[in-house]
Amino acid sequence: MITLLARVFINDHKNIKDTRVRHAYGVLCGAFGVFLNLILFGIKLAAGALSGSVAITADAFNNLSDAGSSVVSMIGFKMAGQKADPEHPFGHGRIEYVTGLVVSMIIILMGFELLKSSVDKIINPSLPLLTPVVASILVVSVIVKLYMFLYNRRIAVLTGSGALKAAALDSFTDSISTLVVLACALIGYYTNVCIDGWCGLAVSLFVLYAGIRSAKDTIDPLLGSKPSKEYVERIERFIASYDEVIGIHDLVVHDYGPGRSMISLHAEVDAGSNILEVHDAIDNIERRIRETLGCNCVIHMDPVVVNDPGTDRMKRLCMLIAKSVDERFTIHDFRMVKGPSHTNLIFDVVAPFDCRLTEEEIRNTICAKIESLPGNHYAVIDVDRPYV
């Protein structure tokens, strides 16, 4: 159904990489979600009134909150689709993350409300009335919610939308909760054992867990999460394909919303090469990255000495010394500056965030080992952190 609606309402619906098409999918999924959730709210509210089940009634209002979540998602996609302006030069794409967070908060709120009603039902138990009509409504609800989960998940994968991913998770938890409600109603009908409140309690805990996990998934990119390994490797392979680049480091990916990112990195180039030719190659790389990966890129050139036996030997030695402190350490931007009384070895050390040594301890330890080498060597070290 969602594919048919996309063909009708979205121009060029197969071009998912187009930001306009991507936002149109978000709005379409949100509108369809409002429609389905309002229908489910109405029939479940009727079923809850007929059966006297607090779990069914709570489930009905959960669907009403889902309709509200879908409205929030629609508004979020509309706002995220706005063009960049002087106050927001990188666009409004992060609104999608905010939207996903709002949906997660609504899920958590409904989990607490269901928890309260379930505890009340445990304290004051009463058997719900199960009729064929009520059972049929619950079965239809499970099927509809599973369908919503499937189409939201599919579009979320295609568009990389955190908001639609949260909506898919919400639909899945709803189908599970409704299934549990149906199971407890059947148990009560055939055994006269009232577990309505206990089942509601189990569902509420499941909903709370899902909401908290969804909130974490949307908070992470707002705080600045690490890019995926696949994305980083794709960037590295692309840049390494150019002969002018010897190596790269200090790669940082700035995320301004799905489909909106900016890359900055340092590219090591031969210090003996023609600076104008290398600069032209770097410009070409920046332009090609924008064309192929869809993101802006800023590259800083780091000239390094190559094919010098003395420099290469000292670089390898400094690498071994760094790894003797921590096997995960790497070095880059290595330079050797000879003076009349001593030689400065200048380089950066990349240390992981979970390294127990402080930056000062890292510097002091490596410097002491280098200064103990034969000859007058002094180390000038900056400590970097890996951002990818």
C-alpha positions as a Markdown table, in Angstrom:
| # | Residue | x | y | z |
|---|---|---|---|---|
| 1 | Met | 0.0 | 0.0 | 0.0 |
| 2 | Ile | 2.7 | 2.5 | 0.9 |
| 3 | Thr | 4.5 | 1.8 | -2.4 |
| 4 | Leu | 1.3 | 2.5 | -4.3 |
| 5 | Leu | 0.7 | 5.7 | -2.3 |
| 6 | Ala | 4.3 | 6.7 | -3.0 |
| 7 | Arg | 3.8 | 6.3 | -6.8 |
| 8 | Val | 0.7 | 8.5 | -6.6 |
| 9 | Phe | 1.9 | 11.3 | -4.3 |
| 10 | Ile | 5.7 | 11.4 | -4.7 |
| 11 | Asn | 7.3 | 12.6 | -7.9 |
| 12 | Asp | 10.4 | 10.6 | -8.8 |
| 13 | His | 9.7 | 8.3 | -5.9 |
| 14 | Lys | 12.6 | 5.9 | -6.7 |
| 15 | Asn | 15.2 | 8.6 | -6.2 |
| 16 | Ile | 15.6 | 8.1 | -2.5 |
| 17 | Lys | 19.0 | 10.0 | -2.4 |
| 18 | Asp | 17.1 | 13.2 | -3.3 |
| 19 | Thr | 16.4 | 15.1 | -0.1 |
| 20 | Arg | 13.0 | 16.3 | -1.3 |
| 21 | Val | 11.9 | 12.7 | -2.1 |
| 22 | Arg | 13.2 | 11.5 | 1.2 |
| 23 | His | 11.2 | 14.0 | 3.2 |
| 24 | Ala | 8.1 | 13.3 | 1.1 |
| 25 | Tyr | 8.4 | 9.6 | 2.2 |
| 26 | Gly | 8.6 | 10.7 | 5.8 |
| 27 | Val | 5.5 | 12.9 | 5.5 |
| 28 | Leu | 3.6 | 10.1 | 3.6 |
| 29 | Cys | 4.5 | 7.5 | 6.3 |
| 30 | Gly | 3.4 | 9.9 | 9.0 |
| 31 | Ala | 0.1 | 10.6 | 7.4 |
| 32 | Phe | -0.7 | 7.0 | 6.8 |
| 33 | Gly | 0.3 | 6.2 | 10.4 |
| 34 | Val | -2.2 | 8.8 | 11.7 |
| 35 | Phe | -4.9 | 7.3 | 9.6 |
| 36 | Leu | -4.3 | 3.7 | 10.7 |
| 37 | Asn | -3.8 | 4.6 | 14.4 |
| 38 | Leu | -7.0 | 6.6 | 14.6 |
| 39 | Ile | -8.9 | 3.6 | 13.2 |
| 40 | Leu | -7.2 | 1.3 | 15.7 |
| 41 | Phe | -7.9 | 3.7 | 18.6 |
| 42 | Gly | -11.6 | 3.8 | 17.8 |
| 43 | Ile | -12.1 | 0.0 | 17.5 |
| 44 | Lys | -9.9 | -0.8 | 20.5 |
| 45 | Leu | -11.7 | 1.7 | 22.7 |
| 46 | Ala | -15.0 | 0.1 | 21.7 |
| 47 | Ala | -13.5 | -3.4 | 22.5 |
| 48 | Gly | -12.2 | -2.2 | 25.8 |
| 49 | Ala | -15.6 | -0.8 | 26.8 |
| 50 | Leu | -17.3 | -4.1 | 25.7 |
| 51 | Ser | -14.9 | -6.3 | 27.6 |
| 52 | Gly | -14.1 | -4.2 | 30.6 |
| 53 | Ser | -10.4 | -4.8 | 30.1 |
| 54 | Val | -8.0 | -2.2 | 31.3 |
| 55 | Ala | -5.2 | -3.7 | 29.1 |
| 56 | Ile | -7.3 | -3.3 | 25.9 |
| 57 | Thr | -8.4 | 0.3 | 26.9 |
| 58 | Ala | -4.7 | 1.2 | 27.7 |
| 59 | Asp | -3.7 | -0.3 | 24.3 |
| 60 | Ala | -6.3 | 1.9 | 22.6 |
| 61 | Phe | -4.9 | 5.1 | 24.1 |
| 62 | Asn | -1.5 | 3.9 | 23.2 |
| 63 | Asn | -2.7 | 3.9 | 19.6 |
| 64 | Leu | -4.0 | 7.4 | 20.1 |
| 65 | Ser | -0.5 | 8.5 | 21.3 |
| 66 | Asp | 0.9 | 6.8 | 18.2 |
| 67 | Ala | -1.3 | 9.0 | 16.0 |
| 68 | Gly | 0.2 | 12.0 | 17.8 |
| 69 | Ser | 3.7 | 10.6 | 17.3 |
| 70 | Ser | 2.9 | 10.3 | 13.6 |
| 71 | Val | 1.8 | 13.9 | 13.5 |
| 72 | Val | 5.1 | 14.9 | 15.2 |
| 73 | Ser | 7.0 | 12.9 | 12.6 |
| 74 | Met | 5.2 | 14.7 | 9.8 |
| 75 | Ile | 6.0 | 18.1 | 11.2 |
| 76 | Gly | 9.6 | 17.0 | 11.8 |
| 77 | Phe | 10.1 | 15.9 | 8.2 |
| 78 | Lys | 8.5 | 19.1 | 6.9 |
| 79 | Met | 10.7 | 21.3 | 9.1 |
| 80 | Ala | 13.8 | 19.2 | 8.2 |
| 81 | Gly | 13.1 | 19.8 | 4.5 |
| 82 | Gln | 13.6 | 23.6 | 4.9 |
| 83 | Lys | 16.5 | 25.1 | 3.0 |
| 84 | Ala | 19.6 | 26.4 | 4.8 |
| 85 | Asp | 19.3 | 30.0 | 6.0 |
| 86 | Pro | 21.6 | 32.6 | 7.6 |
| 87 | Glu | 20.8 | 31.3 | 11.1 |
| 88 | His | 21.1 | 27.6 | 10.1 |
| 89 | Pro | 23.8 | 27.5 | 7.3 |
| 90 | Phe | 23.9 | 23.7 | 7.4 |
| 91 | Gly | 20.1 | 23.2 | 7.1 |
| 92 | His | 17.6 | 21.8 | 9.4 |
| 93 | Gly | 18.3 | 18.1 | 9.0 |
| 94 | Arg | 18.9 | 17.5 | 12.7 |
| 95 | Ile | 15.2 | 18.2 | 13.4 |
| 96 | Glu | 14.7 | 14.6 | 12.3 |
| 97 | Tyr | 16.7 | 13.4 | 15.3 |
| 98 | Val | 14.7 | 15.7 | 17.6 |
| 99 | Thr | 11.5 | 14.3 | 16.1 |
| 100 | Gly | 12.7 | 10.7 | 16.8 |
| 101 | Leu | 13.5 | 11.8 | 20.4 |
| 102 | Val | 10.0 | 13.2 | 20.9 |
| 103 | Val | 8.4 | 10.0 | 19.6 |
| 104 | Ser | 10.6 | 8.1 | 22.0 |
| 105 | Met | 9.5 | 10.2 | 24.9 |
| 106 | Ile | 5.9 | 9.6 | 24.0 |
| 107 | Ile | 6.6 | 5.8 | 24.0 |
| 108 | Ile | 8.1 | 6.1 | 27.5 |
| 109 | Leu | 5.2 | 8.2 | 28.7 |
| 110 | Met | 2.7 | 5.7 | 27.5 |
| 111 | Gly | 4.8 | 2.9 | 29.1 |
| 112 | Phe | 4.4 | 4.7 | 32.5 |
| 113 | Glu | 0.7 | 5.2 | 32.0 |
| 114 | Leu | 0.2 | 1.5 | 31.2 |
| 115 | Leu | 2.4 | 0.6 | 34.2 |
| 116 | Lys | 0.1 | 2.6 | 36.5 |
| 117 | Ser | -3.1 | 1.2 | 35.1 |
| 118 | Ser | -1.7 | -2.4 | 35.3 |
| 119 | Val | -0.7 | -2.0 | 38.9 |
| 120 | Asp | -4.2 | -0.8 | 39.7 |
| 121 | Lys | -5.6 | -3.8 | 37.9 |
| 122 | Ile | -3.4 | -6.2 | 39.9 |
| 123 | Ile | -4.6 | -4.6 | 43.2 |
| 124 | Asn | -8.3 | -4.7 | 42.0 |
| 125 | Pro | -8.5 | -7.7 | 39.7 |
| 126 | Ser | -11.5 | -8.4 | 37.5 |
| 127 | Leu | -12.0 | -10.8 | 34.6 |
| 128 | Pro | -12.4 | -9.1 | 31.2 |
| 129 | Leu | -15.2 | -10.2 | 29.0 |
| 130 | Leu | -14.0 | -11.8 | 25.8 |
| 131 | Thr | -16.4 | -12.1 | 22.8 |
| 132 | Pro | -15.7 | -13.1 | 19.2 |
| 133 | Val | -16.0 | -9.4 | 18.2 |
| 134 | Val | -13.4 | -8.3 | 20.8 |
| 135 | Ala | -11.0 | -11.2 | 19.8 |
| 136 | Ser | -11.4 | -10.3 | 16.1 |
| 137 | Ile | -10.6 | -6.6 | 16.8 |
| 138 | Leu | -7.4 | -7.6 | 18.7 |
| 139 | Val | -6.3 | -10.0 | 15.9 |
| 140 | Val | -6.8 | -7.3 | 13.3 |
| 141 | Ser | -4.9 | -4.8 | 15.4 |
| 142 | Val | -1.9 | -7.1 | 15.6 |
| 143 | Ile | -1.9 | -7.6 | 11.8 |
| 144 | Val | -2.2 | -3.9 | 11.1 |
| 145 | Lys | 0.6 | -3.0 | 13.6 |
| 146 | Leu | 2.9 | -5.6 | 12.1 |
| 147 | Tyr | 2.2 | -4.1 | 8.7 |
| 148 | Met | 3.1 | -0.6 | 10.0 |
| 149 | Phe | 6.2 | -2.0 | 11.5 |
| 150 | Leu | 7.3 | -3.5 | 8.2 |
| 151 | Tyr | 6.7 | -0.5 | 6.0 |
| 152 | Asn | 8.2 | 1.9 | 8.5 |
| 153 | Arg | 11.3 | -0.2 | 8.8 |
| 154 | Arg | 11.6 | -0.6 | 5.1 |
| 155 | Ile | 11.4 | 3.1 | 4.4 |
| 156 | Ala | 13.7 | 3.8 | 7.4 |
| 157 | Val | 16.4 | 1.6 | 5.9 |
| 158 | Leu | 16.0 | 3.2 | 2.5 |
| 159 | Thr | 16.2 | 6.8 | 3.8 |
| 160 | Gly | 18.3 | 6.3 | 6.9 |
| 161 | Ser | 15.7 | 8.1 | 9.0 |
| 162 | Gly | 16.0 | 7.8 | 12.8 |
| 163 | Ala | 12.4 | 9.1 | 13.2 |
| 164 | Leu | 10.9 | 6.3 | 11.0 |
| 165 | Lys | 13.1 | 3.8 | 12.8 |
| 166 | Ala | 11.6 | 4.9 | 16.1 |
| 167 | Ala | 8.1 | 4.7 | 14.5 |
| 168 | Ala | 8.8 | 1.1 | 13.3 |
| 169 | Leu | 10.0 | 0.1 | 16.8 |
| 170 | Asp | 6.9 | 1.7 | 18.3 |
| 171 | Ser | 4.6 | -0.3 | 15.9 |
| 172 | Phe | 6.4 | -3.6 | 16.7 |
| 173 | Thr | 6.0 | -3.0 | 20.5 |
| 174 | Asp | 2.4 | -2.3 | 19.9 |
| 175 | Ser | 1.8 | -5.5 | 18.1 |
| 176 | Ile | 3.5 | -7.4 | 20.9 |
| 177 | Ser | 1.5 | -5.7 | 23.6 |
| 178 | Thr | -1.8 | -6.3 | 21.8 |
| 179 | Leu | -0.8 | -10.0 | 21.3 |
| 180 | Val | -0.2 | -10.2 | 25.0 |
| 181 | Val | -3.5 | -8.6 | 25.8 |
| 182 | Leu | -5.3 | -11.1 | 23.6 |
| 183 | Ala | -3.4 | -14.0 | 25.2 |
| 184 | Cys | -4.4 | -12.9 | 28.7 |
| 185 | Ala | -8.0 | -12.4 | 27.7 |
| 186 | Leu | -8.1 | -16.0 | 26.3 |
| 187 | Ile | -6.5 | -17.4 | 29.5 |
| 188 | Gly | -9.0 | -15.6 | 31.6 |
| 189 | Tyr | -11.9 | -16.8 | 29.4 |
| 190 | Tyr | -10.9 | -20.4 | 29.6 |
| 191 | Thr | -9.5 | -20.7 | 33.1 |
| 192 | Asn | -11.2 | -17.9 | 35.1 |
| 193 | Val | -7.7 | -16.8 | 36.2 |
| 194 | Cys | -7.3 | -13.0 | 36.1 |
| 195 | Ile | -3.9 | -12.1 | 34.7 |
| 196 | Asp | -5.0 | -9.0 | 32.9 |
| 197 | Gly | -3.0 | -6.7 | 35.2 |
| 198 | Trp | 0.1 | -8.8 | 35.2 |
| 199 | Cys | 0.1 | -9.0 | 31.4 |
| 200 | Gly | -0.3 | -5.3 | 31.3 |
| 201 | Leu | 2.6 | -4.9 | 33.6 |
| 202 | Ala | 4.8 | -7.1 | 31.4 |
| 203 | Val | 3.8 | -5.1 | 28.3 |
| 204 | Ser | 4.5 | -1.8 | 30.1 |
| 205 | Leu | 8.0 | -2.8 | 31.0 |
| 206 | Phe | 8.6 | -3.9 | 27.4 |
| 207 | Val | 7.3 | -0.6 | 26.1 |
| 208 | Leu | 9.5 | 1.3 | 28.5 |
| 209 | Tyr | 12.6 | -0.6 | 27.4 |
| 210 | Ala | 11.8 | 0.0 | 23.7 |
| 211 | Gly | 11.3 | 3.7 | 24.4 |
| 212 | Ile | 14.5 | 4.1 | 26.3 |
| 213 | Arg | 16.5 | 2.2 | 23.6 |
| 214 | Ser | 14.9 | 4.3 | 20.8 |
| 215 | Ala | 15.7 | 7.5 | 22.8 |
| 216 | Lys | 19.4 | 6.5 | 23.0 |
| 217 | Asp | 19.4 | 5.9 | 19.2 |
| 218 | Thr | 18.2 | 9.5 | 18.5 |
| 219 | Ile | 20.2 | 11.2 | 21.3 |
| 220 | Asp | 23.6 | 9.7 | 20.1 |
| 221 | Pro | 23.7 | 11.6 | 16.7 |
| 222 | Leu | 22.5 | 14.8 | 18.5 |
| 223 | Leu | 25.5 | 14.5 | 20.9 |
| 224 | Gly | 27.8 | 13.6 | 18.0 |
| 225 | Ser | 28.2 | 9.9 | 17.5 |
| 226 | Lys | 30.9 | 8.0 | 15.7 |
| 227 | Pro | 30.3 | 7.4 | 12.0 |
| 228 | Ser | 29.8 | 3.9 | 10.8 |
| 229 | Lys | 32.9 | 1.8 | 9.9 |
| 230 | Glu | 31.6 | 1.2 | 6.4 |
| 231 | Tyr | 31.3 | 5.0 | 5.7 |
| 232 | Val | 34.8 | 5.7 | 7.0 |
| 233 | Glu | 36.3 | 2.9 | 4.9 |
| 234 | Arg | 34.5 | 4.2 | 1.9 |
| 235 | Ile | 36.0 | 7.7 | 2.4 |
| 236 | Glu | 39.5 | 6.2 | 3.0 |
| 237 | Arg | 39.3 | 4.0 | -0.2 |
| 238 | Phe | 38.1 | 6.9 | -2.3 |
| 239 | Ile | 41.0 | 9.3 | -1.2 |
| 240 | Ala | 43.6 | 6.5 | -1.3 |
| 241 | Ser | 42.8 | 6.0 | -5.0 |
| 242 | Tyr | 44.6 | 9.3 | -5.8 |
| 243 | Asp | 48.4 | 8.9 | -6.3 |
| 244 | Glu | 49.1 | 12.3 | -4.8 |
| 245 | Val | 47.9 | 11.2 | -1.4 |
| 246 | Ile | 50.3 | 9.2 | 0.7 |
| 247 | Gly | 48.1 | 8.8 | 3.7 |
| 248 | Ile | 45.3 | 10.4 | 5.6 |
| 249 | His | 44.6 | 11.1 | 9.3 |
| 250 | Asp | 42.5 | 13.4 | 11.6 |
| 251 | Leu | 39.3 | 12.4 | 9.7 |
| 252 | Val | 36.3 | 14.0 | 11.2 |
| 253 | Val | 32.7 | 13.5 | 10.0 |
| 254 | His | 30.3 | 16.2 | 11.1 |
| 255 | Asp | 26.6 | 15.0 | 11.0 |
| 256 | Tyr | 24.0 | 17.7 | 10.3 |
| 257 | Gly | 21.1 | 15.3 | 9.8 |
| 258 | Pro | 20.5 | 12.3 | 7.5 |
| 259 | Gly | 22.0 | 13.0 | 4.1 |
| 260 | Arg | 23.8 | 16.2 | 5.4 |
| 261 | Ser | 27.4 | 15.7 | 6.5 |
| 262 | Met | 30.7 | 17.6 | 6.2 |
| 263 | Ile | 34.1 | 15.9 | 6.3 |
| 264 | Ser | 37.4 | 17.3 | 7.3 |
| 265 | Leu | 40.7 | 15.5 | 7.2 |
| 266 | His | 44.5 | 15.8 | 6.7 |
| 267 | Ala | 46.1 | 14.4 | 3.6 |
| 268 | Glu | 49.8 | 13.6 | 3.6 |
| 269 | Val | 51.5 | 14.6 | 0.4 |
| 270 | Asp | 55.1 | 14.4 | -0.8 |
| 271 | Ala | 57.0 | 17.5 | 0.4 |
| 272 | Gly | 59.1 | 17.4 | -2.7 |
| 273 | Ser | 56.2 | 17.6 | -5.2 |
| 274 | Asn | 54.9 | 20.6 | -7.0 |
| 275 | Ile | 52.6 | 22.4 | -4.6 |
| 276 | Leu | 50.3 | 23.8 | -7.4 |
| 277 | Glu | 49.8 | 20.3 | -8.8 |
| 278 | Val | 49.1 | 18.8 | -5.4 |
| 279 | His | 46.7 | 21.6 | -4.6 |
| 280 | Asp | 44.9 | 21.0 | -7.8 |
| 281 | Ala | 44.6 | 17.3 | -7.0 |
| 282 | Ile | 43.2 | 18.1 | -3.5 |
| 283 | Asp | 40.6 | 20.4 | -5.1 |
| 284 | Asn | 39.6 | 17.6 | -7.4 |
| 285 | Ile | 39.2 | 15.2 | -4.5 |
| 286 | Glu | 37.0 | 17.6 | -2.6 |
| 287 | Arg | 34.8 | 18.1 | -5.6 |
| 288 | Arg | 34.6 | 14.4 | -6.4 |
| 289 | Ile | 33.6 | 13.6 | -2.8 |
| 290 | Arg | 30.9 | 16.1 | -2.9 |
| 291 | Glu | 29.6 | 14.6 | -6.2 |
| 292 | Thr | 29.9 | 10.9 | -5.3 |
| 293 | Leu | 29.3 | 10.8 | -1.5 |
| 294 | Gly | 27.0 | 13.8 | -1.3 |
| 295 | Cys | 28.9 | 15.7 | 1.4 |
| 296 | Asn | 31.2 | 18.7 | 1.6 |
| 297 | Cys | 34.8 | 18.0 | 2.3 |
| 298 | Val | 37.7 | 20.2 | 3.6 |
| 299 | Ile | 41.2 | 18.7 | 3.2 |
| 300 | His | 44.3 | 20.1 | 4.8 |
| 301 | Met | 47.6 | 19.2 | 3.1 |
| 302 | Asp | 50.4 | 17.9 | 5.3 |
| 303 | Pro | 53.8 | 17.7 | 3.4 |
| 304 | Val | 56.0 | 14.8 | 4.6 |
| 305 | Val | 59.5 | 13.8 | 3.6 |
| 306 | Val | 59.5 | 10.5 | 1.6 |
| 307 | Asn | 62.3 | 8.2 | 0.4 |
| 308 | Asp | 64.7 | 9.6 | 3.0 |
| 309 | Pro | 66.4 | 6.6 | 4.8 |
| 310 | Gly | 67.2 | 8.5 | 8.0 |
| 311 | Thr | 63.7 | 10.0 | 8.3 |
| 312 | Asp | 62.1 | 6.6 | 7.5 |
| 313 | Arg | 64.2 | 4.8 | 10.1 |
| 314 | Met | 63.5 | 7.2 | 12.9 |
| 315 | Lys | 59.8 | 7.2 | 12.0 |
| 316 | Arg | 59.7 | 3.4 | 12.3 |
| 317 | Leu | 61.6 | 3.6 | 15.6 |
| 318 | Cys | 59.2 | 6.2 | 17.0 |
| 319 | Met | 56.2 | 4.0 | 15.9 |
| 320 | Leu | 57.7 | 1.0 | 17.8 |
| 321 | Ile | 58.3 | 3.2 | 20.9 |
| 322 | Ala | 54.7 | 4.5 | 20.8 |
| 323 | Lys | 53.3 | 0.9 | 20.5 |
| 324 | Ser | 55.5 | -0.2 | 23.4 |
| 325 | Val | 53.5 | 2.2 | 25.5 |
| 326 | Asp | 50.1 | 1.0 | 24.1 |
| 327 | Glu | 49.7 | -1.4 | 21.2 |
| 328 | Arg | 46.8 | 0.7 | 19.8 |
| 329 | Phe | 48.9 | 3.9 | 19.4 |
| 330 | Thr | 49.7 | 5.2 | 15.9 |
| 331 | Ile | 51.7 | 8.2 | 14.8 |
| 332 | His | 51.4 | 10.6 | 11.9 |
| 333 | Asp | 52.7 | 14.0 | 10.7 |
| 334 | Phe | 56.3 | 12.8 | 11.4 |
| 335 | Arg | 59.1 | 15.4 | 10.8 |
| 336 | Met | 62.7 | 15.4 | 11.7 |
| 337 | Val | 64.4 | 18.8 | 12.2 |
| 338 | Lys | 68.2 | 18.6 | 12.6 |
| 339 | Gly | 70.0 | 21.4 | 14.6 |
| 340 | Pro | 73.6 | 22.0 | 15.6 |
| 341 | Ser | 73.2 | 20.5 | 19.1 |
| 342 | His | 70.2 | 18.1 | 18.8 |
| 343 | Thr | 67.5 | 16.7 | 16.5 |
| 344 | Asn | 63.8 | 17.4 | 17.0 |
| 345 | Leu | 61.4 | 14.5 | 16.2 |
| 346 | Ile | 58.0 | 16.1 | 15.7 |
| 347 | Phe | 54.9 | 14.0 | 15.4 |
| 348 | Asp | 51.3 | 13.3 | 16.6 |
| 349 | Val | 50.3 | 10.3 | 18.6 |
| 350 | Val | 46.7 | 9.0 | 18.2 |
| 351 | Ala | 45.5 | 7.5 | 21.5 |
| 352 | Pro | 42.1 | 5.9 | 22.0 |
| 353 | Phe | 39.6 | 7.5 | 24.3 |
| 354 | Asp | 39.7 | 4.6 | 26.8 |
| 355 | Cys | 43.5 | 4.8 | 27.3 |
| 356 | Arg | 44.2 | 5.0 | 31.0 |
| 357 | Leu | 47.2 | 7.3 | 30.6 |
| 358 | Thr | 46.6 | 11.0 | 30.6 |
| 359 | Glu | 47.9 | 13.0 | 27.6 |
| 360 | Glu | 50.7 | 14.4 | 29.7 |
| 361 | Glu | 51.7 | 10.8 | 30.8 |
| 362 | Ile | 51.7 | 9.7 | 27.2 |
| 363 | Arg | 53.9 | 12.5 | 26.1 |
| 364 | Asn | 56.3 | 12.2 | 29.0 |
| 365 | Thr | 56.7 | 8.4 | 28.6 |
| 366 | Ile | 57.3 | 8.5 | 24.9 |
| 367 | Cys | 59.7 | 11.5 | 25.1 |
| 368 | Ala | 61.7 | 9.8 | 27.8 |
| 369 | Lys | 62.2 | 6.7 | 25.7 |
| 370 | Ile | 63.2 | 8.7 | 22.6 |
| 371 | Glu | 65.6 | 10.8 | 24.6 |
| 372 | Ser | 67.3 | 7.6 | 25.9 |
| 373 | Leu | 68.2 | 6.7 | 22.3 |
| 374 | Pro | 71.8 | 7.2 | 21.1 |
| 375 | Gly | 72.3 | 10.8 | 19.9 |
| 376 | Asn | 70.7 | 14.0 | 21.0 |
| 377 | His | 67.0 | 13.4 | 20.1 |
| 378 | Tyr | 64.1 | 15.4 | 21.5 |
| 379 | Ala | 60.5 | 14.6 | 20.9 |
| 380 | Val | 57.8 | 17.3 | 20.3 |
| 381 | Ile | 54.5 | 15.4 | 20.6 |
| 382 | Asp | 50.8 | 16.3 | 20.2 |
| 383 | Val | 48.3 | 13.7 | 21.4 |
| 384 | Asp | 45.3 | 13.2 | 19.1 |
| 385 | Arg | 42.1 | 11.2 | 19.6 |
| 386 | Pro | 40.4 | 9.1 | 17.0 |
| 387 | Tyr | 37.1 | 10.6 | 15.8 |
| 388 | Val | 36.1 | 7.8 | 13.5 |
